[in-house]
Amino acid sequence: MTESLSGLTWFESNVKPLLSDTFELKYIDEKDGDLGDLSGVQFDSEKIGGYIYFWSSGYVGYQLVDYLEEVELVEDTTEEVLSRSYDEILKPLISHL
């Protein structure tokens, strides 16, 4: 299983249940980008939205924006996963959902 697939599996188990029915989900799957193959999810509601991207090279990117207040709740970030878990890396984003 590639890192991107395990990342999407992690999203389905840990983030998707936190999103209400008001969120629209858009799944991303792109090959051969700067950081390798990309799989991820963009999620948007009327109030907030963001994304979580997983690259095959071992990077994860994420952001969360409050559309009503026009502020970033979680800054646009890209991190190498290394030995950290997705739970640890994405804790700032999850805490706002």
N, CA, C and O atoms as a Tinker XYZ file with bonds, in Angstrom:
   388  protein
     1  N      0.851000   -1.180000    0.000000    73     2
     2  CA     0.000000    0.000000    0.000000    64     1     3
     3  C      0.891000    1.235000    0.000000    63     2     4     5
     4  O      1.833000    1.331000    0.786000    81     3
     5  N      0.591000    2.165000   -0.874000    73     3     6
     6  CA     1.396000    3.376000   -0.934000    64     5     7
     7  C      1.016000    4.321000    0.184000    63     6     8     9
     8  O     -0.054000    4.199000    0.781000    81     7
     9  N      1.908000    5.272000    0.466000    73     7    10
    10  CA     1.647000    6.264000    1.504000    64     9    11
    11  C      0.369000    7.042000    1.207000    63    10    12    13
    12  O     -0.409000    7.318000    2.120000    81    11
    13  N      0.142000    7.398000   -0.057000    73    11    14
    14  CA    -1.045000    8.172000   -0.395000    64    13    15
    15  C     -2.318000    7.374000   -0.125000    63    14    16    17
    16  O     -3.305000    7.939000    0.347000    81    15
    17  N     -2.317000    6.074000   -0.415000    73    15    18
    18  CA    -3.496000    5.265000   -0.135000    64    17    19
    19  C     -3.721000    5.120000    1.353000    63    18    20    21
    20  O     -4.858000    5.213000    1.816000    81    19
    21  N     -2.665000    4.894000    2.109000    73    19    22
    22  CA    -2.854000    4.805000    3.553000    64    21    23
    23  C     -3.279000    6.157000    4.113000    63    22    24    25
    24  O     -3.986000    6.210000    5.119000    81    23
    25  N     -2.859000    7.253000    3.477000    73    23    26
    26  CA    -3.305000    8.581000    3.888000    64    25    27
    27  C     -4.789000    8.768000    3.674000    63    26    28    29
    28  O     -5.476000    9.302000    4.545000    81    27
    29  N     -5.304000    8.333000    2.519000    73    27    30
    30  CA    -6.745000    8.447000    2.264000    64    29    31
    31  C     -7.543000    7.540000    3.195000    63    30    32    33
    32  O     -8.630000    7.900000    3.647000    81    31
    33  N     -6.999000    6.367000    3.473000    73    31    34
    34  CA    -7.650000    5.472000    4.427000    64    33    35
    35  C     -7.702000    6.132000    5.797000    63    34    36    37
    36  O     -8.716000    6.057000    6.490000    81    35
    37  N     -6.606000    6.779000    6.186000    73    35    38
    38  CA    -6.573000    7.497000    7.459000    64    37    39
    39  C     -7.617000    8.615000    7.463000    63    38    40    41
    40  O     -8.330000    8.782000    8.452000    81    39
    41  N     -7.720000    9.379000    6.379000    73    39    42
    42  CA    -8.716000   10.444000    6.273000    64    41    43
    43  C    -10.127000    9.892000    6.459000    63    42    44    45
    44  O    -10.920000   10.441000    7.224000    81    43
    45  N    -10.431000    8.811000    5.759000    73    43    46
    46  CA   -11.771000    8.216000    5.823000    64    45    47
    47  C    -12.134000    7.797000    7.251000    63    46    48    49
    48  O    -13.293000    7.908000    7.652000    81    47
    49  N    -11.161000    7.321000    8.012000    73    47    50
    50  CA   -11.407000    6.858000    9.380000    64    49    51
    51  C    -11.382000    7.961000   10.420000    63    50    52    53
    52  O    -12.096000    7.885000   11.419000    81    51
    53  N    -10.555000    9.002000   10.196000    73    51    54
    54  CA   -10.295000    9.969000   11.259000    64    53    55
    55  C    -10.817000   11.377000   11.028000    63    54    56    57
    56  O    -11.047000   12.108000   11.992000    81    55
    57  N    -11.007000   11.771000    9.792000    73    55    58
    58  CA   -11.459000   13.137000    9.519000    64    57    59
    59  C    -12.882000   13.152000    8.972000    63    58    60    61
    60  O    -13.713000   13.941000    9.420000    81    59
    61  N    -13.157000   12.299000    8.026000    73    59    62
    62  CA   -14.484000   12.290000    7.406000    64    61    63
    63  C    -15.615000   12.190000    8.432000    63    62    64    65
    64  O    -16.626000   12.872000    8.268000    81    63
    65  N    -15.490000   11.371000    9.484000    73    63    66
    66  CA   -16.572000   11.302000   10.476000    64    65    67
    67  C    -16.792000   12.628000   11.232000    63    66    68    69
    68  O    -17.864000   12.843000   11.798000    81    67
    69  N    -15.792000   13.507000   11.241000    73    67    70
    70  CA   -15.921000   14.795000   11.925000    64    69    71
    71  C    -16.629000   15.838000   11.072000    63    70    72    73
    72  O    -17.056000   16.874000   11.580000    81    71
    73  N    -16.752000   15.567000    9.781000    73    71    74
    74  CA   -17.357000   16.516000    8.850000    64    73    75
    75  C    -18.854000   16.260000    8.753000    63    74    76    77
    76  O    -19.282000   15.129000    8.522000    81    75
    77  N    -19.637000   17.295000    8.927000    73    75    78
    78  CA   -21.089000   17.145000    8.841000    64    77    79
    79  C    -21.516000   16.972000    7.387000    63    78    80    81
    80  O    -20.704000   17.070000    6.467000    81    79
    81  N    -22.793000   16.715000    7.204000    73    79    82
    82  CA   -23.344000   16.541000    5.856000    64    81    83
    83  C    -23.296000   17.822000    5.038000    63    82    84    85
    84  O    -23.520000   17.787000    3.828000    81    83
    85  N    -23.006000   18.956000    5.675000    73    83    86
    86  CA   -22.943000   20.228000    4.946000    64    85    87
    87  C    -21.643000   20.371000    4.163000    63    86    88    89
    88  O    -21.510000   21.294000    3.360000    81    87
    89  N    -20.686000   19.479000    4.382000    73    87    90
    90  CA   -19.414000   19.543000    3.666000    64    89    91
    91  C    -19.509000   18.819000    2.329000    63    90    92    93
    92  O    -20.058000   17.721000    2.236000    81    91
    93  N    -18.971000   19.446000    1.313000    73    91    94
    94  CA   -18.822000   18.818000    0.011000    64    93    95
    95  C    -17.389000   18.310000   -0.071000    63    94    96    97
    96  O    -16.450000   19.054000    0.213000    81    95
    97  N    -17.215000   17.052000   -0.457000    73    95    98
    98  CA   -15.889000   16.451000   -0.556000    64    97    99
    99  C    -15.503000   16.300000   -2.021000    63    98   100   101
   100  O    -16.311000   15.876000   -2.848000    81    99
   101  N    -14.262000   16.651000   -2.332000    73    99   102
   102  CA   -13.729000   16.456000   -3.678000    64   101   103
   103  C    -12.414000   15.704000   -3.537000    63   102   104   105
   104  O    -11.469000   16.193000   -2.918000    81   103
   105  N    -12.365000   14.512000   -4.115000    73   103   106
   106  CA   -11.164000   13.687000   -4.029000    64   105   107
   107  C    -10.223000   14.023000   -5.184000    63   106   108   109
   108  O    -10.649000   14.194000   -6.326000    81   107
   109  N     -8.932000   14.115000   -4.856000    73   107   110
   110  CA    -7.891000   14.496000   -5.805000    64   109   111
   111  C     -6.984000   13.291000   -6.043000    63   110   112   113
   112  O     -6.629000   12.576000   -5.106000    81   111
   113  N     -6.616000   13.077000   -7.292000    73   111   114
   114  CA    -5.684000   12.007000   -7.643000    64   113   115
   115  C     -4.884000   12.469000   -8.854000    63   114   116   117
   116  O     -5.389000   12.478000   -9.976000    81   115
   117  N     -3.639000   12.851000   -8.618000    73   115   118
   118  CA    -2.777000   13.349000   -9.695000    64   117   119
   119  C     -1.455000   12.595000   -9.666000    63   118   120   121
   120  O     -0.923000   12.288000   -8.599000    81   119
   121  N     -0.943000   12.309000  -10.829000    73   119   122
   122  CA     0.296000   11.533000  -10.948000    64   121   123
   123  C      1.476000   12.434000  -11.291000    63   122   124   125
   124  O      1.323000   13.456000  -11.961000    81   123
   125  N      2.655000   12.038000  -10.822000    73   123   126
   126  CA     3.939000   12.622000  -11.227000    64   125   127
   127  C      4.073000   14.125000  -10.975000    63   126   128   129
   128  O      4.536000   14.857000  -11.849000    81   127
   129  N      3.681000   14.582000   -9.810000    73   127   130
   130  CA     3.897000   15.983000   -9.446000    64   129   131
   131  C      5.290000   16.187000   -8.874000    63   130   132   133
   132  O      6.099000   15.260000   -8.858000    81   131
   133  N      5.569000   17.381000   -8.410000    73   131   134
   134  CA     6.883000   17.709000   -7.854000    64   133   135
   135  C      7.263000   16.811000   -6.671000    63   134   136   137
   136  O      8.438000   16.494000   -6.482000    81   135
   137  N      6.272000   16.404000   -5.882000    73   135   138
   138  CA     6.537000   15.562000   -4.714000    64   137   139
   139  C      6.057000   14.129000   -4.917000    63   138   140   141
   140  O      5.904000   13.373000   -3.958000    81   139
   141  N      5.823000   13.768000   -6.170000    73   139   142
   142  CA     5.352000   12.417000   -6.472000    64   141   143
   143  C      3.861000   12.408000   -6.749000    63   142   144   145
   144  O      3.262000   13.445000   -7.033000    81   143
   145  N      3.273000   11.229000   -6.664000    73   143   146
   146  CA     1.834000   11.089000   -6.891000    64   145   147
   147  C      1.082000   11.710000   -5.723000    63   146   148   149
   148  O      1.487000   11.582000   -4.567000    81   147
   149  N     -0.009000   12.377000   -6.037000    73   147   150
   150  CA    -0.800000   13.098000   -5.035000    64   149   151
   151  C     -2.182000   12.489000   -4.942000    63   150   152   153
   152  O     -2.851000   12.277000   -5.954000    81   151
   153  N     -2.606000   12.209000   -3.718000    73   151   154
   154  CA    -3.985000   11.820000   -3.431000    64   153   155
   155  C     -4.431000   12.673000   -2.257000    63   154   156   157
   156  O     -3.663000   12.908000   -1.324000    81   155
   157  N     -5.661000   13.131000   -2.304000    73   155   158
   158  CA    -6.114000   13.957000   -1.210000    64   157   159
   159  C     -7.582000   14.272000   -1.300000    63   158   160   161
   160  O     -8.303000   13.778000   -2.167000    81   159
   161  N     -8.009000   15.119000   -0.367000    73   159   162
   162  CA    -9.414000   15.495000   -0.280000    64   161   163
   163  C     -9.505000   16.985000   -0.003000    63   162   164   165
   164  O     -8.827000   17.514000    0.878000    81   163
   165  N    -10.348000   17.645000   -0.767000    73   163   166
   166  CA   -10.731000   19.027000   -0.476000    64   165   167
   167  C    -12.122000   18.955000    0.138000    63   166   168   169
   168  O    -12.989000   18.247000   -0.375000    81   167
   169  N    -12.343000   19.680000    1.230000    73   167   170
   170  CA   -13.641000   19.646000    1.898000    64   169   171
   171  C    -14.093000   21.075000    2.164000    63   170   172   173
   172  O    -13.348000   21.894000    2.703000    81   171
   173  N    -15.341000   21.354000    1.771000    73   171   174
   174  CA   -15.861000   22.714000    1.875000    64   173   175
   175  C    -17.290000   22.708000    2.387000    63   174   176   177
   176  O    -18.114000   21.876000    2.008000    81   175
   177  N    -17.551000   23.668000    3.265000    73   175   178
   178  CA   -18.911000   23.965000    3.690000    64   177   179
   179  C    -19.113000   25.461000    3.465000    63   178   180   181
   180  O    -18.216000   26.146000    2.974000    81   179
   181  N    -20.268000   25.954000    3.817000    73   179   182
   182  CA   -20.515000   27.382000    3.659000    64   181   183
   183  C    -19.614000   28.207000    4.577000    63   182   184   185
   184  O    -19.225000   29.321000    4.228000    81   183
   185  N    -19.279000   27.656000    5.761000    73   183   186
   186  CA   -18.501000   28.395000    6.749000    64   185   187
   187  C    -16.996000   28.158000    6.657000    63   186   188   189
   188  O    -16.219000   29.113000    6.660000    81   187
   189  N    -16.577000   26.894000    6.574000    73   187   190
   190  CA   -15.142000   26.581000    6.566000    64   189   191
   191  C    -14.821000   25.575000    5.466000    63   190   192   193
   192  O    -15.693000   24.874000    4.952000    81   191
   193  N    -13.548000   25.533000    5.131000    73   191   194
   194  CA   -13.106000   24.561000    4.149000    64   193   195
   195  C    -11.604000   24.411000    4.185000    63   194   196   197
   196  O    -10.888000   25.228000    4.763000    81   195
   197  N    -11.149000   23.359000    3.559000    73   195   198
   198  CA    -9.708000   23.128000    3.529000    64   197   199
   199  C     -9.375000   21.911000    2.710000    63   198   200   201
   200  O    -10.163000   21.456000    1.881000    81   199
   201  N     -8.197000   21.395000    2.956000    73   199   202
   202  CA    -7.746000   20.216000    2.226000    64   201   203
   203  C     -6.718000   19.460000    3.049000    63   202   204   205
   204  O     -6.084000   20.000000    3.956000    81   203
   205  N     -6.579000   18.198000    2.699000    73   203   206
   206  CA    -5.487000   17.350000    3.177000    64   205   207
   207  C     -4.990000   16.591000    1.954000    63   206   208   209
   208  O     -5.752000   15.878000    1.300000    81   207
   209  N     -3.705000   16.751000    1.651000    73   207   210
   210  CA    -3.086000   16.078000    0.510000    64   209   211
   211  C     -1.990000   15.143000    1.011000    63   210   212   213
   212  O     -1.259000   15.470000    1.946000    81   211
   213  N     -1.886000   13.991000    0.384000    73   211   214
   214  CA    -0.869000   12.999000    0.699000    64   213   215
   215  C     -0.059000   12.716000   -0.560000    63   214   216   217
   216  O     -0.626000   12.367000   -1.596000    81   215
   217  N      1.267000   12.864000   -0.479000    73   215   218
   218  CA     2.142000   12.593000   -1.617000    64   217   219
   219  C      2.862000   11.267000   -1.414000    63   218   220   221
   220  O      3.165000   10.871000   -0.289000    81   219
   221  N      3.127000   10.595000   -2.519000    73   219   222
   222  CA     3.797000    9.299000   -2.479000    64   221   223
   223  C      5.226000    9.388000   -1.949000    63   222   224   225
   224  O      5.784000    8.380000   -1.516000    81   223
   225  N      5.823000   10.576000   -1.976000    73   223   226
   226  CA     7.190000   10.751000   -1.471000    64   225   227
   227  C      7.247000   10.906000    0.045000    63   226   228   229
   228  O      8.330000   11.054000    0.612000    81   227
   229  N      6.078000   10.874000    0.712000    73   227   230
   230  CA     6.075000   10.937000    2.169000    64   229   231
   231  C      5.785000   12.313000    2.734000    63   230   232   233
   232  O      6.152000   12.599000    3.873000    81   231
   233  N      5.142000   13.163000    1.969000    73   231   234
   234  CA     4.755000   14.488000    2.456000    64   233   235
   235  C      3.246000   14.554000    2.617000    63   234   236   237
   236  O      2.500000   13.841000    1.946000    81   235
   237  N      2.811000   15.425000    3.522000    73   235   238
   238  CA     1.391000   15.699000    3.701000    64   237   239
   239  C      1.216000   17.220000    3.713000    63   238   240   241
   240  O      2.021000   17.937000    4.308000    81   239
   241  N      0.176000   17.698000    3.064000    73   239   242
   242  CA    -0.134000   19.124000    3.032000    64   241   243
   243  C     -1.542000   19.337000    3.534000    63   242   244   245
   244  O     -2.409000   18.484000    3.344000    81   243
   245  N     -1.781000   20.490000    4.185000    73   243   246
   246  CA    -3.108000   20.748000    4.731000    64   245   247
   247  C     -3.322000   22.237000    4.979000    63   246   248   249
   248  O     -2.372000   23.012000    5.093000    81   247
   249  N     -4.590000   22.611000    5.058000    73   247   250
   250  CA    -4.984000   23.984000    5.349000    64   249   251
   251  C     -6.452000   23.972000    5.749000    63   250   252   253
   252  O     -7.213000   23.103000    5.324000    81   251
   253  N     -6.848000   24.952000    6.579000    73   251   254
   254  CA    -8.245000   25.128000    6.954000    64   253   255
   255  C     -8.527000   26.620000    7.012000    63   254   256   257
   256  O     -7.787000   27.375000    7.643000    81   255
   257  N     -9.608000   27.045000    6.345000    73   255   258
   258  CA    -9.943000   28.462000    6.233000    64   257   259
   259  C    -11.364000   28.695000    6.730000    63   258   260   261
   260  O    -12.273000   27.921000    6.430000    81   259
   261  N    -11.546000   29.774000    7.496000    73   259   262
   262  CA   -12.870000   30.238000    7.894000    64   261   263
   263  C    -13.325000   31.229000    6.838000    63   262   264   265
   264  O    -12.800000   32.341000    6.770000    81   263
   265  N    -14.289000   30.847000    6.016000    73   263   266
   266  CA   -14.730000   31.691000    4.912000    64   265   267
   267  C    -15.498000   32.924000    5.393000    63   266   268   269
   268  O    -15.422000   33.984000    4.772000    81   267
   269  N    -16.232000   32.787000    6.488000    73   267   270
   270  CA   -17.030000   33.909000    6.984000    64   269   271
   271  C    -16.158000   35.013000    7.565000    63   270   272   273
   272  O    -16.411000   36.198000    7.346000    81   271
   273  N    -15.130000   34.616000    8.305000    73   271   274
   274  CA   -14.219000   35.590000    8.922000    64   273   275
   275  C    -13.046000   35.938000    8.009000    63   274   276   277
   276  O    -12.285000   36.865000    8.286000    81   275
   277  N    -12.909000   35.183000    6.918000    73   275   278
   278  CA   -11.822000   35.373000    5.950000    64   277   279
   279  C    -10.437000   35.286000    6.595000    63   278   280   281
   280  O     -9.574000   36.136000    6.379000    81   279
   281  N    -10.252000   34.221000    7.402000    73   279   282
   282  CA    -8.971000   33.986000    8.069000    64   281   283
   283  C     -8.589000   32.512000    7.941000    63   282   284   285
   284  O     -9.447000   31.635000    7.842000    81   283
   285  N     -7.290000   32.266000    7.947000    73   283   286
   286  CA    -6.795000   30.898000    8.001000    64   285   287
   287  C     -6.879000   30.406000    9.437000    63   286   288   289
   288  O     -6.295000   31.004000   10.340000    81   287
   289  N     -7.588000   29.343000    9.640000    73   287   290
   290  CA    -7.616000   28.713000   10.964000    64   289   291
   291  C     -6.375000   27.857000   11.154000    63   290   292   293
   292  O     -5.818000   27.773000   12.249000    81   291
   293  N     -5.952000   27.223000   10.066000    73   291   294
   294  CA    -4.719000   26.440000   10.040000    64   293   295
   295  C     -3.977000   26.858000    8.783000    63   294   296   297
   296  O     -4.483000   26.704000    7.671000    81   295
   297  N     -2.786000   27.382000    8.966000    73   295   298
   298  CA    -1.965000   27.895000    7.869000    64   297   299
   299  C     -1.646000   26.808000    6.844000    63   298   300   301
   300  O     -1.496000   25.637000    7.194000    81   299
   301  N     -1.546000   27.202000    5.594000    73   299   302
   302  CA    -1.144000   26.316000    4.508000    64   301   303
   303  C      0.217000   25.714000    4.848000    63   302   304   305
   304  O      1.213000   26.432000    4.943000    81   303
   305  N      0.255000   24.395000    5.031000    73   303   306
   306  CA     1.450000   23.721000    5.537000    64   305   307
   307  C      1.738000   22.465000    4.727000    63   306   308   309
   308  O      0.816000   21.744000    4.345000    81   307
   309  N      3.006000   22.204000    4.465000    73   307   310
   310  CA     3.447000   20.948000    3.875000    64   309   311
   311  C      4.574000   20.415000    4.755000    63   310   312   313
   312  O      5.555000   21.112000    5.017000    81   311
   313  N      4.421000   19.180000    5.202000    73   311   314
   314  CA     5.411000   18.568000    6.090000    64   313   315
   315  C      5.778000   17.177000    5.591000    63   314   316   317
   316  O      4.967000   16.469000    4.995000    81   315
   317  N      7.024000   16.815000    5.856000    73   315   318
   318  CA     7.451000   15.443000    5.602000    64   317   319
   319  C      6.974000   14.580000    6.763000    63   318   320   321
   320  O      7.124000   14.960000    7.924000    81   319
   321  N      6.410000   13.439000    6.456000    73   319   322
   322  CA     5.825000   12.597000    7.493000    64   321   323
   323  C      6.905000   12.001000    8.383000    63   322   324   325
   324  O      6.777000   12.067000    9.606000    81   323
   325  N      7.951000   11.429000    7.831000    73   323   326
   326  CA     9.027000   10.776000    8.583000    64   325   327
   327  C      8.443000    9.807000    9.591000    63   326   328   329
   328  O      7.662000    8.934000    9.212000    81   327
   329  N      8.792000    9.929000   10.858000    73   327   330
   330  CA     8.329000    8.967000   11.855000    64   329   331
   331  C      7.105000    9.451000   12.621000    63   330   332   333
   332  O      6.655000    8.773000   13.545000    81   331
   333  N      6.561000   10.599000   12.263000    73   331   334
   334  CA     5.380000   11.121000   12.950000    64   333   335
   335  C      4.108000   10.521000   12.354000    63   334   336   337
   336  O      4.071000   10.162000   11.177000    81   335
   337  N      3.083000   10.418000   13.170000    73   335   338
   338  CA     1.806000    9.883000   12.698000    64   337   339
   339  C      0.961000   11.002000   12.083000    63   338   340   341
   340  O      1.170000   12.182000   12.363000    81   339
   341  N      0.011000   10.608000   11.247000    73   339   342
   342  CA    -0.926000   11.587000   10.702000    64   341   343
   343  C     -1.698000   12.268000   11.836000    63   342   344   345
   344  O     -1.985000   13.463000   11.759000    81   343
   345  N     -2.035000   11.515000   12.885000    73   343   346
   346  CA    -2.739000   12.104000   14.034000    64   345   347
   347  C     -1.958000   13.277000   14.612000    63   346   348   349
   348  O     -2.533000   14.323000   14.914000    81   347
   349  N     -0.670000   13.107000   14.761000    73   347   350
   350  CA     0.182000   14.149000   15.334000    64   349   351
   351  C      0.326000   15.331000   14.375000    63   350   352   353
   352  O      0.185000   16.484000   14.783000    81   351
   353  N      0.601000   15.052000   13.122000    73   351   354
   354  CA     0.824000   16.106000   12.137000    64   353   355
   355  C     -0.441000   16.942000   11.925000    63   354   356   357
   356  O     -0.372000   18.167000   11.828000    81   355
   357  N     -1.583000   16.277000   11.855000    73   355   358
   358  CA    -2.828000   16.961000   11.504000    64   357   359
   359  C     -3.668000   17.379000   12.709000    63   358   360   361
   360  O     -4.812000   17.805000   12.548000    81   359
   361  N     -3.121000   17.262000   13.893000    73   359   362
   362  CA    -3.843000   17.646000   15.107000    64   361   363
   363  C     -4.342000   19.097000   15.057000    63   362   364   365
   364  O     -5.477000   19.346000   15.465000    81   363
   365  N     -3.546000   20.068000   14.574000    73   363   366
   366  CA    -4.054000   21.456000   14.512000    64   365   367
   367  C     -5.313000   21.587000   13.645000    63   366   368   369
   368  O     -6.225000   22.340000   13.985000    81   367
   369  N     -5.359000   20.868000   12.548000    73   367   370
   370  CA    -6.520000   20.924000   11.672000    64   369   371
   371  C     -7.725000   20.226000   12.324000    63   370   372   373
   372  O     -8.828000   20.772000   12.345000    81   371
   373  N     -7.507000   19.040000   12.843000    73   371   374
   374  CA    -8.592000   18.260000   13.432000    64   373   375
   375  C     -9.217000   19.000000   14.620000    63   374   376   377
   376  O    -10.424000   18.902000   14.840000    81   375
   377  N     -8.423000   19.726000   15.370000    73   375   378
   378  CA    -8.950000   20.426000   16.544000    64   377   379
   379  C     -9.956000   21.521000   16.189000    63   378   380   381
   380  O    -10.714000   21.964000   17.052000    81   379
   381  N     -9.972000   21.961000   14.929000    73   379   382
   382  CA   -10.906000   23.002000   14.484000    64   381   383
   383  C    -12.182000   22.436000   13.842000    63   382   384   385
   384  O    -13.101000   23.189000   13.519000    81   383
   385  N    -12.235000   21.135000   13.661000    73   383   386
   386  CA   -13.413000   20.541000   12.983000    64   385   387
   387  C    -14.514000   20.190000   13.955000    63   386   388
   388  O    -15.560000   19.686000   13.546000    81   387
